[in-house]
Amino acid sequence: MTQSEPFMAAAAGQFTFTGTKLTVNRMGYGAMQLAGPHVFGPPKDEDEARAVLREAIALGINHIDTSDYYGPYHTNRIIRQALYPYPSDLVLVTKIGAWRDDKGDWILDRSPDFLRRSVEQNLERLGLDRMPIVNLRMEGPEDDIAAPMRVMRDLQDQGLLAHIGISTVTEAQIATARDIAPVVCVQNHYNLVHRADDVMIDALAHDGIAYVPYFPLGGFSPLQSAGLNAIAAEMATSPQQVALAWLLARSPNILVIPGTSSRGHLRDNISAASLEFSPQQRAALDGLIAKT
């Protein structure tokens, strides 16, 4: 490891969540893949999982996205084993609103008792007194976000969570949520070719609210993949690194949280923070959305 490598994640710049004292490097880490196949059960190699987390911190990651229902429970257990006591600047963000049955199915639940129990269980397994940020996971535009947001506000008032985020939401749901409590981040599906949230991202940036995209490489057509591959070859890097770098270039409020269960892949992901596009490369990538 060279002297400059521990600060690789910082190359993407930093973001301070609005209304908070929490500042993170925009290149973060998503812990979902620390669980077993299909995000269910323990990982095949727990020693490597813990090593990935420790290396992430060493390379400048100070924002980890997790959830008690990854595993379930295994991811948070491994995070605590690997990193506790936590670095003072580490921001752990969890997500609630669902659970896993014994078959691995995802069961949504946003009842008040379940939301409270979910926060308490995340705190217990992570070894925290208060979660820095908790994301409320919704499911679709028809879902009523007002009732669970009132629960989130109550949990915040009681000191169980410091700040509130929301996930899988529309602009209308964001507006309703923000009428009830401050929202510091939104986590939705967005990537180089799936750009339904373009207007939302710009509006959130104006208000200083973070946008955290998931599925950074999901839903590409063969033609779009070919265009991405061509740019990656030109830059002598991987398509995934280009796609991550494009997200970082898209807006200063975008935080990326690529996940992996291997240290080599982790280093590849983080190196995307230092990529820079020529105007021609950026235009070509921007134009991929129109290709089918």
Residue pairs with C-beta under 8 A, 6 or more apart in sequence:
1 58
5 59
6 58
6 59
6 60
7 59
7 60
8 27
8 59
8 60
8 267
8 270
8 271
8 273
8 274
9 25
9 27
9 28
9 59
9 60
9 61
9 62
9 270
9 273
10 25
10 27
10 60
10 273
11 27
11 273
11 274
12 25
12 26
12 27
12 248
12 256
12 273
13 25
13 26
13 248
13 252
14 23
14 24
14 25
14 26
15 23
15 24
15 26
15 210
15 252
15 253
15 255
16 22
16 23
16 208
17 23
17 24
17 133
17 163
17 184
17 185
17 209
17 210
18 182
18 184
18 207
18 208
18 209
18 210
19 163
19 182
19 184
19 208
20 162
20 163
20 184
22 91
22 132
22 133
22 162
22 163
22 184
23 89
24 62
24 63
24 91
24 255
25 60
25 61
25 62
25 63
25 273
26 248
26 252
26 254
26 255
26 256
26 273
27 60
27 61
27 244
27 248
27 255
27 256
27 269
27 270
27 272
27 273
28 61
28 62
28 63
28 64
28 65
28 212
28 255
28 256
28 257
29 53
29 56
29 61
29 63
29 64
29 65
29 257
29 258
29 259
29 266
30 64
30 65
30 214
30 257
30 258
30 259
31 53
31 64
31 65
31 66
31 70
31 75
31 78
31 79
31 259
32 39
32 65
32 66
32 67
32 70
32 75
32 259
33 39
33 259
33 260
33 261
34 43
34 49
34 52
34 53
34 70
34 74
34 75
34 78
34 79
34 259
34 261
35 41
35 42
35 43
35 70
35 71
35 74
35 75
36 42
36 43
36 44
36 71
36 74
38 104
39 70
39 71
40 71
40 72
40 100
40 104
41 71
41 74
41 104
42 71
42 74
43 49
43 74
43 78
43 261
45 261
46 78
48 261
48 262
48 263
49 78
49 82
49 261
50 78
50 81
50 82
51 82
51 263
52 260
52 261
52 262
52 263
52 266
53 64
53 78
53 79
53 82
53 83
54 82
54 83
55 263
55 266
55 267
56 64
56 266
56 270
57 83
57 87
57 90
59 266
59 267
59 270
60 270
61 270
62 87
62 89
62 90
62 91
63 90
63 91
63 93
63 255
63 257
64 79
64 90
64 91
64 92
64 93
64 257
65 93
65 94
65 95
65 187
65 212
65 257
66 75
66 76
66 79
66 92
66 93
66 94
66 95
66 126
67 75
67 76
67 94
67 95
67 96
67 122
68 75
68 76
68 94
68 96
68 118
68 121
68 122
68 125
69 95
69 98
69 99
69 100
69 106
70 76
71 77
71 100
72 99
72 100
73 125
76 94
76 122
76 125
76 126
77 125
79 92
79 126
80 125
80 126
80 127
83 90
84 126
84 127
86 92
91 132
91 133
92 126
92 128
92 131
92 132
92 133
93 131
93 132
93 133
93 134
93 135
93 165
93 185
94 119
94 122
94 126
94 131
94 133
94 134
94 135
95 134
95 135
95 136
95 137
95 167
95 187
96 115
96 118
96 119
96 122
96 134
96 135
96 136
96 137
97 108
97 109
97 110
97 115
97 118
97 136
97 137
97 138
97 148
97 167
98 106
98 107
98 108
98 109
98 137
99 106
99 107
99 109
99 114
99 118
100 106
100 107
101 107
108 137
108 139
110 136
110 138
110 147
110 148
110 151
112 148
112 151
115 136
115 148
115 151
115 152
115 155
116 151
116 155
116 160
119 131
119 134
119 155
119 160
119 161
120 160
122 128
122 131
122 134
123 129
123 130
123 131
123 160
130 159
130 160
130 161
130 162
131 160
131 161
131 162
132 161
132 162
132 163
133 161
133 162
133 163
133 164
133 165
133 184
133 185
134 152
134 155
134 161
134 163
134 164
134 165
135 164
135 165
135 166
135 167
135 185
135 187
136 145
136 148
136 149
136 152
136 164
136 165
136 166
136 167
136 177
137 167
137 168
138 145
138 166
138 167
138 168
138 169
138 173
139 168
140 168
141 170
141 172
141 173
143 173
145 166
145 169
145 173
145 176
145 177
146 176
146 177
146 180
149 164
149 166
149 176
149 177
149 180
149 181
150 180
152 161
152 164
152 180
152 181
153 164
153 180
153 181
155 161
156 162
156 163
156 164
156 181
163 182
163 184
164 177
164 181
164 182
164 183
164 184
165 183
165 184
165 185
165 186
165 187
165 210
165 212
166 173
166 174
166 177
166 183
166 185
166 186
166 187
167 186
167 187
167 188
168 187
168 188
168 189
169 177
169 186
169 188
171 199
171 200
171 203
174 183
174 186
174 200
174 204
177 183
183 209
184 209
184 210
185 209
185 210
185 211
185 212
185 255
186 200
186 204
186 209
186 210
186 211
186 212
187 211
187 212
187 213
187 214
188 197
188 200
188 211
188 212
188 213
188 214
189 196
189 197
189 213
189 214
189 215
189 218
190 196
190 197
190 201
190 211
190 213
190 214
190 215
190 247
191 213
191 215
191 216
191 217
191 218
191 219
191 243
191 247
192 216
192 220
192 224
192 228
192 243
192 246
192 247
192 285
192 288
192 289
193 219
193 220
193 221
193 224
193 288
193 289
194 215
194 218
194 219
195 289
197 211
200 211
201 211
201 250
201 251
201 253
201 254
202 251
204 210
204 211
204 253
205 211
205 251
205 252
205 253
208 253
209 253
210 253
210 254
210 255
211 251
211 253
211 254
211 255
212 254
212 255
212 256
212 257
213 247
213 254
213 256
214 257
216 240
216 243
216 244
216 247
216 256
216 258
217 239
217 240
217 243
220 228
221 291
221 292
223 291
223 292
224 288
224 291
224 292
225 239
227 284
227 285
227 287
227 288
227 291
228 239
228 242
228 243
228 285
228 288
229 239
230 284
231 242
231 281
231 284
231 285
232 238
232 239
232 241
232 242
234 281
235 242
235 275
235 281
237 271
237 272
237 275
238 268
240 258
240 268
240 269
240 272
241 268
241 269
241 271
241 272
241 275
242 272
242 275
242 285
244 256
244 258
244 269
244 272
244 273
245 272
245 273
245 275
245 276
245 277
246 277
246 282
246 285
247 254
247 256
248 254
248 256
248 272
248 273
249 277
249 282
256 272
258 269
258 272
260 266
260 269
277 285
